[in-house]
Amino acid sequence: MAKTHTILQVFVASPSDVSEERASLSRVVTEFNNTWGSRNCVTLELLKWETSTHPAFGAGAQDVINKQIGDEYDIFIGIMWGRFGSPTERAESGTEEEYNRAYSRLSDSTNRIQIMFYFKDAGIPPSKIDPSQLEKVLNFKKKIANDHGGLYRSFELTEQFESAVRIHLSTVVQDWLDVNAPAPALSVLGCEETELKPVVIENPLCNLATLELESDEVGIIELVELATESMGEVGNIVERMTHATNDLGLKFTQRTEEAKKSSEGGPNIKAAKRISNKMADDLEIFVTRMSVEIKEFNKQSTTAMDAFGNIAMMSECDLSEDLEGITIARSGVQQYLAALIGSSESMSSFRESIFDLPRLTTSSNRARKRAVAIMDDLLNQIRITVSQTQDIDTLLKRLESTSNKTIPS
């Protein structure tokens, strides 16, 4: 008995400066199909102009792309960074035109297209910054949020984008399955049942030999353990960074007292300069400590998000077998999220205290700017991690609910 195998088309639109993210999206789609394809009878087909179009003529290159890609895809993924793209006859860039076409479909209540937009929030080399392009990107971001009521996601590193889009695609496809796929279609036996025919097998152990070439499949318990350990490490890192800020705060107090004593007999320029340079040294030590911790923060938070992303790739049938593990994981995620939000608030306040330091000497001004920059880097990392963790909490809440429904009463 044949079963329906659904192909959901994913169209990616972006300017040329996010090629790494486009490549990572291809990896996620391949991974998804290998994991979900035969199990849930759903395959993602990635549409992009590089592989889904052929040379042809039209009113312009974008017109050719529009005609060949069409408007029948199911999921639109947009990515932008510092470039907006080249104008077309109908929009300020090809990416904007493609988004407008997708949004027009979304505005039609009978159309069920899903739109997801991601903005890369990372530093751009000065030689590659085009102010006019960047301004258009910022205006477009406002258009999505303010005019269209859209919720976009920001990321700094390609790895962060990959983790986020893995979770988001899994959620979108599962939503589609909940609405469209009848229960029998969700068979772990594959998407078609056919009559077995005798075959000639030269190697009587061919299946075992093939299995030996594959990498081991990590189970949900191990993934939850990995994510939990990484979240614990992030907690330790945040604690060390808090100690670093406390130490610098004590230095602020010490230098303030030194400045008061030096000025008791009247203004003392030399003493003020010496104390200001000490403060510069204090700030540089702080920057060095935070630089090490932020890199490790990113590493551990990415590990946790990747583990949860792999959990998202699993079928709900598999996940329902470990309801306790999901419940424990969600409790840990909620505590982790609360700690991150609290840390963000205290770090933001400390960043302002550094910014407000007096501008006394060249070295102290430079150190102050570097300390503010490192705090901005930290706050960006926390903001991105909070956003991803909120996605994880939503995912685990859903899995927990689904698992409860599948447990016999």
KEKE-3310 file (N, C-alpha, C; in steps of 0.2 Angstrom, whole numbers, plus 5000, padded with zeros to 4 digits):
npx = (5004:5003:5010:5008:5021:5027:5033:5041:5044:5058:5062:5076:5081:5093:5106:5123:5132:5131:5135:5140:5130:5120:5126:5127:5113:5110:5116:5109:5096:5099:5103:5091:5082:5089:5086:5072:5066:5062:5056:5045:5039:5041:5050:5062:5064:5077:5076:5086:5093:5105:5105:5093:5089:5091:5101:5093:5082:5074:5064:5073:5087:5081:5068:5069:5073:5061:5051:5056:5058:5046:5030:5026:5032:5034:5040:5048:5064:5073:5089:5100:5114:5126:5124:5111:5108:5106:5096:5080:5067:5056:5058:5070:5080:5084:5082:5073:5062:5059:5055:5044:5035:5033:5027:5016:5009:5007:4999:4987:4973:4971:4982:4996:5009:5025:5035:5052:5064:5081:5094:5110:5121:5134:5151:5157:5171:5179:5183:5174:5162:5147:5139:5127:5121:5120:5111:5099:5097:5094:5083:5074:5073:5066:5054:5050:5047:5039:5030:5025:5023:5031:5042:5058:5074:5090:5108:5125:5136:5139:5137:5128:5117:5114:5111:5099:5090:5089:5081:5070:5065:5062:5051:5042:5039:5034:5023:5016:5014:5006:4994:4991:4995:4989:4988:4992:5002:5013:5024:5037:5042:5044:5040:5033:5024:5028:5027:5038:5051:5061:5079:5095:5109:5126:5135:5132:5131:5129:5120:5125:5138:5136:5131:5141:5149:5143:5140:5138:5121:5116:5108:5092:5094:5107:5109:5102:5109:5122:5118:5113:5125:5133:5125:5127:5141:5140:5134:5144:5153:5147:5146:5160:5163:5155:5162:5173:5168:5164:5177:5183:5174:5178:5191:5187:5182:5193:5202:5195:5196:5210:5211:5204:5212:5224:5220:5218:5226:5224:5222:5231:5239:5249:5247:5234:5235:5243:5234:5224:5230:5232:5219:5217:5225:5218:5206:5211:5215:5203:5197:5204:5202:5188:5187:5192:5183:5171:5173:5173:5160:5152:5156:5151:5137:5133:5136:5126:5114:5115:5114:5101:5095:5097:5089:5077:5076:5072:5059:5043:5038:5049:5053:5043:5045:5053:5048:5051:5064:5063:5055:5063:5074:5067:5065:5078:5081:5073:5077:5090:5087:5081:5092:5101:5094:5094:5107:5110:5104:5111:5124:5122:5119:5132:5140:5136:5141:5154:5155:5152:5163:5176:5184:5200:5213:5223:5226:5217:5205:5205:5206:5194:5185:5187:5184:5170:5166:5169:5160:5148:5149:5148:5135:5128:5130:5123:5110:5107:5108:5098:5087:5088:5087:5074:5067:5070:5064:5051:5050:5053:5042:5032:5035:5034:5020:5015:5020:5014:5001:5002:5004:4997:4982)
npy = (4994:5010:5026:5043:5054:5069:5084:5098:5114:5124:5141:5151:5167:5180:5193:5194:5193:5183:5170:5160:5157:5153:5141:5134:5132:5123:5112:5109:5106:5095:5086:5086:5079:5067:5063:5064:5061:5047:5043:5051:5054:5066:5078:5090:5102:5112:5128:5138:5151:5148:5134:5130:5136:5140:5145:5158:5170:5186:5199:5204:5198:5195:5194:5182:5173:5174:5168:5155:5150:5152:5153:5144:5138:5132:5137:5152:5158:5171:5180:5192:5204:5215:5220:5225:5223:5223:5234:5231:5231:5232:5233:5238:5229:5212:5203:5210:5211:5197:5194:5203:5197:5185:5189:5195:5184:5178:5187:5184:5176:5163:5157:5147:5150:5150:5162:5166:5177:5181:5191:5195:5200:5205:5211:5221:5221:5237:5241:5234:5240:5248:5262:5266:5254:5248:5256:5254:5241:5242:5250:5241:5231:5238:5239:5226:5223:5234:5238:5226:5218:5208:5195:5195:5186:5188:5185:5181:5173:5160:5147:5150:5154:5142:5133:5139:5139:5126:5122:5130:5126:5113:5115:5121:5111:5101:5108:5108:5094:5091:5097:5092:5079:5062:5051:5037:5040:5043:5033:5023:5014:5018:5027:5020:5005:4990:4975:4962:4956:4943:4944:4944:4943:4946:4948:4941:4948:4961:4972:4973:4977:4989:4996:4997:5007:5018:5033:5033:5035:5047:5047:5053:5054:5056:5068:5077:5076:5082:5095:5099:5099:5108:5120:5121:5124:5137:5144:5143:5151:5163:5166:5168:5179:5188:5189:5196:5208:5213:5214:5224:5234:5236:5241:5253:5260:5260:5268:5280:5284:5286:5296:5306:5308:5313:5325:5333:5343:5352:5354:5341:5338:5329:5318:5315:5311:5299:5291:5290:5282:5271:5266:5264:5253:5244:5242:5236:5224:5219:5218:5208:5197:5196:5194:5181:5173:5176:5170:5157:5156:5158:5146:5135:5138:5137:5123:5118:5123:5116:5103:5103:5107:5095:5087:5092:5087:5074:5062:5064:5052:5045:5054:5054:5043:5047:5055:5060:5064:5075:5084:5086:5092:5104:5111:5114:5122:5133:5138:5141:5151:5161:5165:5170:5181:5189:5191:5198:5210:5215:5216:5225:5237:5238:5240:5253:5260:5260:5266:5279:5284:5296:5306:5307:5304:5299:5286:5280:5284:5276:5263:5263:5264:5251:5243:5246:5241:5227:5224:5226:5216:5205:5207:5206:5192:5187:5191:5185:5171:5171:5173:5161:5151:5154:5149:5135:5132:5134:5123:5112:5113:5110:5097:5090:5092:5084:5072:5069:5067:5055:5046:5031:5031)
npz = (5000:4995:5002:5005:5000:5005:4998:5003:4998:5000:4999:4997:5000:4997:4998:4991:5001:5011:5009:5016:5025:5017:5012:5024:5026:5016:5021:5033:5027:5020:5031:5038:5029:5029:5041:5044:5032:5027:5038:5042:5030:5024:5014:5012:4999:4993:4986:4976:4967:4962:4959:4955:4944:4926:4912:4904:4895:4899:4905:4913:4924:4937:4933:4926:4936:4944:4936:4934:4947:4953:4962:4971:4981:4999:5010:5014:5016:5021:5021:5027:5028:5027:5015:5003:4990:4972:4963:4955:4942:4950:4963:4977:4977:4972:4982:4990:4981:4980:4993:4994:4985:4992:5004:4999:4995:5008:5014:5008:5014:5011:5008:5013:5016:5024:5032:5035:5042:5043:5051:5050:5063:5064:5065:5051:5039:5038:5025:5017:5020:5014:5016:5011:5006:5019:5026:5019:5022:5036:5035:5029:5038:5048:5041:5040:5053:5058:5049:5043:5053:5057:5064:5066:5066:5074:5072:5075:5071:5059:5064:5074:5066:5059:5069:5074:5063:5060:5071:5069:5056:5059:5068:5060:5050:5058:5063:5050:5048:5059:5055:5042:5040:5040:5054:5051:5041:5047:5049:5055:5046:5034:5018:5009:5007:5000:4990:4995:4986:4980:4981:4974:4984:4985:4996:5011:5023:5020:5025:5038:5035:5029:5039:5048:5042:5045:5055:5073:5080:5090:5105:5113:5127:5128:5121:5129:5140:5136:5132:5144:5152:5145:5146:5160:5160:5154:5164:5174:5167:5166:5179:5182:5174:5181:5193:5187:5183:5196:5202:5194:5198:5211:5209:5203:5214:5222:5214:5214:5227:5228:5219:5226:5237:5232:5227:5238:5243:5233:5215:5206:5193:5188:5197:5195:5181:5183:5190:5182:5171:5178:5180:5166:5164:5173:5166:5154:5158:5162:5150:5143:5151:5149:5136:5134:5141:5134:5122:5126:5131:5120:5113:5122:5123:5110:5108:5116:5110:5098:5102:5106:5094:5087:5094:5090:5077:5079:5078:5085:5090:5094:5104:5113:5121:5131:5141:5154:5153:5144:5152:5162:5155:5150:5162:5166:5156:5157:5169:5165:5156:5164:5171:5162:5157:5169:5171:5159:5162:5173:5168:5157:5165:5171:5160:5156:5167:5164:5152:5156:5163:5167:5154:5154:5150:5135:5135:5145:5139:5127:5133:5140:5129:5123:5133:5134:5121:5122:5132:5125:5115:5123:5128:5116:5113:5124:5121:5109:5113:5122:5114:5106:5116:5121:5110:5111:5123:5119:5110:5118:5127:5118:5114:5126:5129:5118:5120:5132:5128:5120:5130:5136:5145)
capx = (5000:5008:5009:5010:5027:5026:5039:5040:5049:5061:5066:5081:5083:5098:5111:5129:5137:5129:5136:5141:5124:5117:5129:5124:5106:5110:5118:5103:5091:5101:5102:5084:5080:5091:5083:5065:5063:5059:5052:5039:5037:5042:5056:5063:5068:5079:5076:5090:5094:5112:5104:5086:5087:5095:5101:5087:5081:5067:5064:5079:5089:5076:5062:5070:5072:5054:5048:5059:5057:5039:5028:5022:5036:5030:5043:5053:5069:5077:5095:5103:5119:5128:5122:5104:5108:5105:5089:5076:5062:5050:5060:5077:5084:5081:5080:5067:5057:5057:5051:5037:5031:5031:5023:5009:5005:5005:4993:4981:4972:4970:4989:4999:5016:5029:5041:5057:5069:5086:5098:5117:5123:5141:5155:5159:5177:5178:5184:5168:5155:5144:5134:5120:5118:5118:5105:5094:5096:5091:5076:5070:5072:5061:5048:5047:5044:5034:5024:5022:5022:5036:5047:5064:5079:5097:5113:5132:5140:5136:5135:5121:5111:5113:5107:5092:5086:5087:5075:5064:5063:5059:5045:5037:5037:5030:5016:5013:5012:5000:4988:4990:4997:4986:4992:4996:5008:5019:5027:5044:5044:5045:5035:5029:5024:5028:5028:5045:5053:5068:5085:5102:5114:5132:5137:5126:5131:5129:5117:5129:5144:5134:5130:5148:5152:5139:5142:5133:5116:5116:5101:5090:5096:5114:5109:5100:5115:5126:5115:5113:5132:5135:5122:5130:5147:5139:5132:5150:5157:5143:5149:5167:5162:5152:5168:5177:5165:5165:5184:5184:5171:5182:5196:5184:5182:5200:5205:5192:5199:5216:5210:5202:5218:5229:5218:5216:5230:5223:5223:5237:5239:5253:5244:5228:5237:5245:5229:5220:5233:5231:5213:5217:5228:5213:5201:5214:5215:5196:5195:5208:5198:5181:5188:5193:5176:5166:5174:5170:5153:5149:5157:5147:5130:5132:5135:5119:5109:5116:5111:5093:5093:5097:5083:5071:5076:5070:5052:5039:5037:5055:5054:5037:5047:5057:5045:5054:5070:5061:5053:5069:5077:5064:5066:5084:5081:5069:5082:5096:5085:5081:5099:5104:5090:5096:5114:5110:5102:5117:5129:5120:5120:5139:5142:5134:5145:5161:5154:5152:5170:5178:5189:5205:5220:5222:5226:5211:5200:5206:5204:5187:5181:5188:5179:5163:5166:5169:5153:5143:5150:5145:5127:5125:5130:5118:5104:5106:5107:5092:5082:5088:5084:5067:5065:5071:5059:5044:5051:5052:5035:5027:5036:5031:5013:5014:5022:5008:4995:5004:5005:4991:4979)
capy = (5000:5016:5031:5049:5057:5076:5088:5105:5118:5130:5145:5155:5174:5184:5196:5189:5193:5178:5164:5155:5155:5149:5134:5130:5130:5117:5106:5108:5103:5088:5083:5085:5074:5061:5061:5064:5059:5040:5042:5055:5055:5073:5079:5097:5104:5119:5131:5144:5153:5144:5127:5129:5140:5138:5151:5160:5177:5189:5207:5205:5192:5194:5191:5175:5169:5173:5163:5148:5147:5152:5156:5138:5135:5132:5141:5157:5160:5177:5182:5199:5206:5222:5222:5225:5220:5227:5236:5228:5236:5232:5234:5241:5224:5206:5200:5213:5209:5190:5195:5206:5192:5180:5193:5196:5177:5178:5192:5180:5171:5156:5154:5145:5150:5152:5167:5167:5181:5182:5196:5194:5206:5204:5216:5221:5225:5244:5241:5231:5243:5252:5265:5266:5248:5246:5260:5250:5235:5244:5252:5235:5228:5241:5238:5220:5223:5239:5239:5220:5214:5202:5194:5192:5184:5190:5181:5184:5168:5156:5142:5152:5154:5135:5130:5142:5137:5119:5121:5133:5122:5107:5117:5123:5105:5098:5111:5106:5087:5091:5099:5089:5072:5058:5047:5031:5042:5044:5027:5022:5009:5021:5030:5015:4998:4986:4968:4960:4952:4940:4948:4941:4946:4943:4948:4939:4952:4968:4977:4975:4980:4996:4999:4998:5013:5024:5035:5031:5039:5049:5046:5059:5055:5059:5075:5081:5077:5086:5101:5101:5100:5115:5125:5122:5128:5144:5146:5145:5157:5170:5168:5171:5186:5193:5191:5200:5215:5215:5216:5230:5239:5237:5245:5259:5263:5261:5274:5286:5286:5288:5303:5311:5310:5317:5332:5336:5349:5356:5350:5338:5335:5323:5312:5313:5307:5293:5287:5288:5277:5265:5264:5261:5246:5240:5241:5232:5218:5217:5216:5202:5192:5195:5191:5173:5171:5177:5165:5150:5157:5156:5139:5131:5140:5134:5116:5117:5124:5111:5097:5104:5106:5088:5084:5094:5083:5068:5061:5064:5045:5043:5058:5052:5038:5049:5061:5063:5068:5081:5088:5089:5097:5110:5114:5116:5127:5139:5141:5144:5157:5166:5167:5174:5187:5192:5193:5203:5216:5218:5217:5231:5242:5239:5243:5260:5263:5260:5272:5286:5285:5302:5306:5311:5303:5296:5278:5279:5284:5270:5257:5264:5262:5244:5239:5246:5237:5220:5223:5226:5210:5201:5208:5203:5185:5185:5192:5180:5165:5171:5171:5154:5147:5154:5144:5129:5131:5133:5117:5107:5113:5106:5090:5088:5091:5079:5066:5067:5065:5049:5041:5028:5032)
capz = (5000:4994:5006:5002:5002:5004:4997:5005:4995:5004:4994:5001:4996:5001:4994:4990:5007:5016:5006:5021:5028:5012:5012:5030:5025:5012:5026:5037:5023:5019:5038:5039:5024:5031:5048:5044:5025:5027:5045:5042:5023:5022:5011:5010:4993:4994:4980:4976:4960:4959:4958:4953:4938:4921:4908:4900:4894:4901:4906:4917:4928:4942:4930:4924:4942:4947:4932:4935:4954:4954:4969:4974:4987:5005:5015:5012:5021:5019:5025:5026:5033:5026:5008:5002:4984:4966:4961:4950:4940:4954:4970:4977:4977:4970:4988:4992:4977:4982:4999:4993:4982:4997:5008:4995:4996:5015:5015:5005:5019:5008:5006:5020:5016:5030:5030:5041:5040:5048:5050:5053:5067:5065:5062:5044:5038:5035:5017:5014:5022:5010:5020:5007:5007:5026:5027:5016:5026:5042:5034:5027:5044:5051:5037:5042:5060:5060:5044:5041:5060:5057:5070:5063:5071:5073:5074:5074:5068:5055:5068:5077:5061:5058:5075:5074:5057:5061:5076:5066:5051:5062:5071:5054:5047:5063:5062:5044:5049:5064:5052:5036:5039:5044:5058:5048:5037:5052:5050:5055:5041:5027:5015:5004:5008:4994:4991:4995:4980:4981:4977:4975:4988:4985:5003:5015:5028:5017:5029:5044:5033:5027:5045:5051:5039:5047:5062:5078:5081:5097:5108:5116:5134:5128:5119:5134:5145:5133:5132:5151:5154:5141:5150:5166:5159:5153:5170:5177:5164:5168:5186:5182:5171:5186:5197:5184:5184:5203:5203:5191:5202:5217:5206:5202:5220:5224:5210:5216:5233:5226:5216:5231:5242:5228:5226:5245:5244:5227:5209:5205:5186:5188:5201:5191:5175:5185:5193:5176:5168:5182:5178:5160:5165:5176:5161:5149:5161:5162:5143:5142:5155:5146:5129:5135:5144:5129:5117:5129:5132:5113:5112:5126:5121:5103:5109:5119:5105:5093:5105:5106:5087:5085:5097:5086:5071:5080:5078:5091:5092:5098:5110:5118:5125:5136:5144:5160:5151:5141:5157:5166:5151:5150:5169:5166:5151:5160:5174:5161:5153:5169:5173:5156:5157:5175:5169:5154:5165:5177:5163:5154:5169:5172:5153:5157:5172:5161:5147:5160:5166:5164:5149:5157:5146:5129:5137:5148:5134:5123:5137:5141:5123:5122:5138:5132:5115:5125:5135:5119:5112:5128:5128:5110:5114:5128:5118:5104:5117:5125:5109:5104:5122:5121:5105:5114:5128:5115:5107:5123:5129:5113:5114:5132:5128:5113:5124:5137:5124:5118:5135:5137:5151)
cpx = (5004:5005:5011:5016:5027:5033:5037:5046:5051:5065:5070:5082:5088:5103:5117:5133:5136:5130:5137:5135:5120:5119:5127:5117:5105:5111:5112:5098:5093:5101:5095:5081:5082:5088:5075:5062:5059:5054:5045:5036:5037:5049:5056:5067:5070:5080:5081:5092:5101:5110:5097:5084:5092:5096:5095:5087:5074:5068:5070:5081:5084:5070:5063:5070:5065:5050:5050:5057:5050:5037:5024:5026:5032:5033:5048:5058:5073:5083:5098:5109:5121:5126:5114:5103:5106:5098:5086:5071:5057:5052:5068:5082:5081:5078:5073:5061:5054:5053:5044:5033:5028:5026:5016:5005:5003:4999:4986:4979:4971:4977:4992:5006:5019:5034:5045:5062:5074:5091:5105:5119:5130:5145:5157:5166:5176:5178:5178:5161:5153:5138:5127:5117:5116:5112:5099:5092:5092:5084:5071:5069:5066:5054:5045:5044:5039:5028:5021:5021:5026:5040:5053:5069:5086:5102:5120:5136:5136:5133:5128:5115:5109:5109:5100:5088:5085:5081:5069:5061:5059:5052:5040:5035:5033:5023:5012:5010:5006:4993:4986:4991:4993:4990:4996:5002:5014:5022:5034:5047:5045:5039:5031:5030:5024:5029:5035:5046:5060:5073:5091:5107:5121:5135:5132:5126:5132:5126:5121:5135:5142:5134:5136:5151:5148:5141:5136:5128:5116:5109:5099:5093:5103:5114:5107:5105:5120:5124:5115:5120:5134:5132:5125:5137:5146:5137:5139:5154:5153:5145:5156:5167:5159:5158:5172:5175:5165:5172:5185:5180:5174:5188:5193:5184:5189:5203:5202:5194:5206:5216:5208:5208:5223:5227:5216:5220:5229:5224:5230:5237:5242:5250:5238:5229:5239:5239:5224:5223:5233:5224:5213:5220:5222:5208:5204:5214:5208:5194:5198:5204:5191:5182:5189:5186:5171:5166:5171:5163:5149:5150:5152:5139:5129:5132:5128:5114:5109:5113:5103:5091:5092:5091:5077:5070:5073:5062:5049:5038:5043:5055:5048:5040:5051:5054:5048:5060:5068:5058:5058:5073:5074:5065:5072:5085:5078:5074:5088:5093:5084:5087:5102:5100:5093:5103:5114:5108:5108:5122:5128:5121:5128:5142:5141:5139:5152:5160:5154:5158:5172:5184:5195:5212:5218:5222:5220:5205:5199:5204:5197:5183:5182:5184:5172:5162:5165:5162:5148:5143:5147:5137:5124:5125:5124:5111:5102:5105:5100:5086:5082:5085:5077:5064:5065:5066:5052:5044:5049:5045:5030:5029:5034:5024:5011:5015:5017:5002:4996:5004:4998:4988:4977)
cpy = (5006:5022:5038:5052:5064:5079:5095:5109:5124:5134:5150:5161:5178:5188:5191:5189:5188:5171:5158:5152:5151:5142:5130:5128:5124:5111:5104:5104:5096:5084:5081:5079:5067:5058:5060:5061:5052:5040:5045:5057:5062:5074:5087:5098:5111:5122:5137:5145:5149:5137:5125:5133:5138:5145:5152:5168:5180:5196:5209:5198:5190:5191:5184:5171:5168:5168:5156:5145:5147:5154:5150:5135:5136:5137:5146:5159:5166:5178:5188:5200:5214:5224:5221:5222:5225:5228:5232:5233:5237:5233:5237:5235:5217:5203:5203:5211:5202:5190:5198:5201:5187:5183:5194:5189:5176:5182:5189:5175:5164:5153:5153:5145:5152:5156:5167:5171:5182:5187:5195:5200:5205:5210:5215:5224:5232:5244:5238:5235:5248:5256:5265:5260:5246:5250:5256:5244:5236:5246:5246:5231:5231:5240:5231:5220:5228:5239:5232:5216:5208:5201:5191:5190:5186:5185:5184:5179:5163:5150:5143:5151:5146:5132:5133:5140:5130:5118:5124:5129:5116:5109:5118:5116:5101:5101:5109:5099:5087:5093:5095:5081:5067:5053:5041:5033:5042:5037:5026:5017:5012:5024:5026:5008:4994:4979:4966:4955:4949:4943:4943:4945:4943:4943:4947:4944:4960:4973:4978:4978:4987:4999:5001:5005:5019:5026:5033:5036:5041:5049:5052:5060:5058:5066:5079:5082:5082:5093:5104:5103:5107:5121:5127:5126:5135:5147:5148:5151:5163:5171:5171:5178:5191:5194:5196:5208:5217:5217:5222:5236:5241:5242:5252:5263:5265:5268:5280:5288:5289:5295:5308:5313:5314:5324:5336:5343:5354:5352:5348:5335:5329:5317:5310:5309:5300:5288:5285:5282:5270:5262:5261:5254:5241:5238:5236:5225:5215:5214:5210:5196:5191:5192:5183:5170:5171:5172:5158:5150:5155:5149:5134:5132:5137:5126:5114:5118:5119:5105:5097:5104:5099:5084:5086:5090:5076:5068:5061:5057:5043:5047:5057:5047:5040:5056:5064:5067:5075:5086:5091:5094:5104:5114:5117:5122:5134:5142:5145:5151:5163:5169:5171:5181:5192:5195:5198:5210:5219:5220:5224:5237:5243:5242:5251:5264:5264:5266:5278:5288:5292:5301:5310:5310:5299:5288:5276:5279:5278:5264:5257:5261:5254:5240:5240:5241:5229:5219:5222:5219:5204:5201:5205:5196:5183:5186:5187:5173:5165:5170:5164:5150:5148:5149:5137:5127:5130:5126:5111:5107:5109:5099:5087:5087:5085:5072:5064:5065:5057:5043:5038:5030:5026)
cpz = (5000:4999:5003:5004:5000:5003:4998:5002:4999:4999:4999:4997:5000:4996:4994:4996:5012:5013:5011:5024:5023:5011:5018:5030:5021:5017:5030:5034:5022:5025:5039:5035:5027:5037:5047:5037:5025:5033:5044:5035:5021:5020:5010:5004:4993:4987:4981:4969:4957:4956:4955:4947:4933:4916:4904:4899:4896:4901:4910:4921:4933:4939:4928:4930:4945:4943:4933:4942:4955:4961:4972:4980:4994:5010:5012:5018:5018:5024:5023:5031:5031:5019:5007:4995:4978:4965:4955:4947:4945:4962:4971:4977:4975:4977:4991:4988:4979:4988:4998:4990:4987:5002:5005:4996:5003:5017:5012:5011:5017:5007:5013:5020:5022:5028:5036:5039:5046:5046:5053:5056:5069:5062:5055:5043:5035:5028:5013:5015:5016:5014:5017:5008:5014:5028:5025:5020:5032:5041:5032:5033:5048:5047:5039:5048:5061:5055:5042:5048:5060:5062:5066:5068:5069:5075:5072:5070:5064:5059:5071:5072:5060:5063:5075:5069:5057:5066:5072:5060:5054:5065:5065:5051:5052:5063:5056:5045:5054:5060:5046:5036:5043:5048:5055:5043:5041:5054:5050:5050:5035:5024:5010:5007:5002:4995:4990:4989:4982:4977:4979:4978:4988:4992:5008:5021:5026:5021:5035:5041:5031:5034:5049:5048:5041:5054:5067:5079:5088:5099:5111:5123:5133:5126:5124:5139:5142:5133:5139:5154:5151:5145:5157:5166:5158:5159:5174:5174:5166:5175:5186:5179:5177:5191:5194:5184:5191:5205:5200:5195:5208:5215:5205:5208:5223:5220:5212:5222:5232:5223:5221:5236:5238:5227:5233:5246:5238:5221:5208:5198:5186:5191:5197:5185:5177:5187:5186:5172:5171:5180:5171:5160:5168:5170:5155:5152:5161:5155:5141:5145:5151:5139:5129:5137:5138:5124:5119:5130:5125:5111:5115:5124:5114:5104:5112:5114:5100:5095:5104:5099:5085:5088:5093:5080:5073:5079:5084:5094:5096:5105:5115:5123:5131:5139:5149:5158:5148:5147:5161:5162:5151:5157:5169:5161:5154:5165:5171:5158:5158:5171:5168:5156:5163:5174:5164:5157:5169:5173:5159:5158:5170:5166:5154:5161:5169:5156:5150:5163:5163:5159:5151:5152:5140:5131:5140:5143:5129:5127:5138:5135:5122:5127:5136:5126:5118:5128:5130:5116:5117:5128:5121:5110:5118:5125:5113:5108:5120:5120:5107:5110:5122:5115:5107:5119:5125:5113:5112:5126:5124:5113:5121:5132:5123:5117:5129:5134:5122:5123:5136:5144:5155)
residu = (MET:ALA:LYS:THR:HIS:THR:ILE:LEU:GLN:VAL:PHE:VAL:ALA:SER:PRO:SER:ASP:VAL:SER:GLU:GLU:ARG:ALA:SER:LEU:SER:ARG:VAL:VAL:THR:GLU:PHE:ASN:ASN:THR:TRP:GLY:SER:ARG:ASN:CYS:VAL:THR:LEU:GLU:LEU:LEU:LYS:TRP:GLU:THR:SER:THR:HIS:PRO:ALA:PHE:GLY:ALA:GLY:ALA:GLN:ASP:VAL:ILE:ASN:LYS:GLN:ILE:GLY:ASP:GLU:TYR:ASP:ILE:PHE:ILE:GLY:ILE:MET:TRP:GLY:ARG:PHE:GLY:SER:PRO:THR:GLU:ARG:ALA:GLU:SER:GLY:THR:GLU:GLU:GLU:TYR:ASN:ARG:ALA:TYR:SER:ARG:LEU:SER:ASP:SER:THR:ASN:ARG:ILE:GLN:ILE:MET:PHE:TYR:PHE:LYS:ASP:ALA:GLY:ILE:PRO:PRO:SER:LYS:ILE:ASP:PRO:SER:GLN:LEU:GLU:LYS:VAL:LEU:ASN:PHE:LYS:LYS:LYS:ILE:ALA:ASN:ASP:HIS:GLY:GLY:LEU:TYR:ARG:SER:PHE:GLU:LEU:THR:GLU:GLN:PHE:GLU:SER:ALA:VAL:ARG:ILE:HIS:LEU:SER:THR:VAL:VAL:GLN:ASP:TRP:LEU:ASP:VAL:ASN:ALA:PRO:ALA:PRO:ALA:LEU:SER:VAL:LEU:GLY:CYS:GLU:GLU:THR:GLU:LEU:LYS:PRO:VAL:VAL:ILE:GLU:ASN:PRO:LEU:CYS:ASN:LEU:ALA:THR:LEU:GLU:LEU:GLU:SER:ASP:GLU:VAL:GLY:ILE:ILE:GLU:LEU:VAL:GLU:LEU:ALA:THR:GLU:SER:MET:GLY:GLU:VAL:GLY:ASN:ILE:VAL:GLU:ARG:MET:THR:HIS:ALA:THR:ASN:ASP:LEU:GLY:LEU:LYS:PHE:THR:GLN:ARG:THR:GLU:GLU:ALA:LYS:LYS:SER:SER:GLU:GLY:GLY:PRO:ASN:ILE:LYS:ALA:ALA:LYS:ARG:ILE:SER:ASN:LYS:MET:ALA:ASP:ASP:LEU:GLU:ILE:PHE:VAL:THR:ARG:MET:SER:VAL:GLU:ILE:LYS:GLU:PHE:ASN:LYS:GLN:SER:THR:THR:ALA:MET:ASP:ALA:PHE:GLY:ASN:ILE:ALA:MET:MET:SER:GLU:CYS:ASP:LEU:SER:GLU:ASP:LEU:GLU:GLY:ILE:THR:ILE:ALA:ARG:SER:GLY:VAL:GLN:GLN:TYR:LEU:ALA:ALA:LEU:ILE:GLY:SER:SER:GLU:SER:MET:SER:SER:PHE:ARG:GLU:SER:ILE:PHE:ASP:LEU:PRO:ARG:LEU:THR:THR:SER:SER:ASN:ARG:ALA:ARG:LYS:ARG:ALA:VAL:ALA:ILE:MET:ASP:ASP:LEU:LEU:ASN:GLN:ILE:ARG:ILE:THR:VAL:SER:GLN:THR:GLN:ASP:ILE:ASP:THR:LEU:LEU:LYS:ARG:LEU:GLU:SER:THR:SER:ASN:LYS:THR:ILE:PRO:SER)
# end
